[in-house]
């Protein structure tokens, strides 16, 4: 029945376009996820049934397009005392990512489209949402450089935590990276320069609820500081012949436009696992003005928060799961934030046509 539903969905799309269905790759997924959030300001219990569709097709030897849609059908309760109810249950089908990719040479890659920001593995800066933009990448063996120019607006953020109708903000990211991976040892690190420009008053007002420093009210609201600086992310792991795995990963962010005590963020985790299951424990501290809180991860309380995280996760070819426990508290006390406990889980099954 699941396979029939996926075929029907893809068939409807192809029929509407008036073309014969001949795609290089069609995958879909079905799963379940949920959030339990407890704090003085937020009490949320949300359960979601999730369905995904991923399509990839070559237009030429050096040109292809890809699209990934994700439907979240949520139910539950959310009680929030602030202006922003980011855990409010909703039902929507969203564009997770999609674009046109051009690879004229073996060491080059250019993409235009909706680019998911989880590629940077930097939840204290940006996370798990697609920005309309372009990227340029040049790679030499394990070394690479990448540049991105993007508009950080999308319907997922607008629906979840408020509209951002005014102006055209921009997000720039230039990255130097190194990525080495074999069966027993993996090491990846990226050093990036980032900058946000022309952020709207609505983004500022929403971000104030999440820990940023903001002055003014309504249409005159603006961030007290700019956002331009350096971001570093990394991951390394060792896997034994018996299947045991040791892993370290983390992130550091520095905003040079904000003063000391408000401009640094860090996340560090260590894990041990067997086969494809790993248990990780870590700590985080993200000061008030490292990045616009509208765009970074709610799992860590956005900004002006510090705490701990424990994660149990696993992945096989046909499924993956994750359970996370986060405890956090405000670095500087304010009326909009309080001590928090978050439990997040995800279970998904993958299929390929």
Helices and strands as residue ranges (DSSP letters): H 2-17, E 25-39, E 42-60, E 63-80, E 91-102, E 108-116, G 117-120, E 130-140, E 143-151, H 155-161, E 170-181, E 185-197, H 201-209, E 214-215, G 218-220, E 222-223, E 227-239, E 244-255, E 264-274, E 277-286, G 298-300, E 305-315, E 319-330, E 340-352
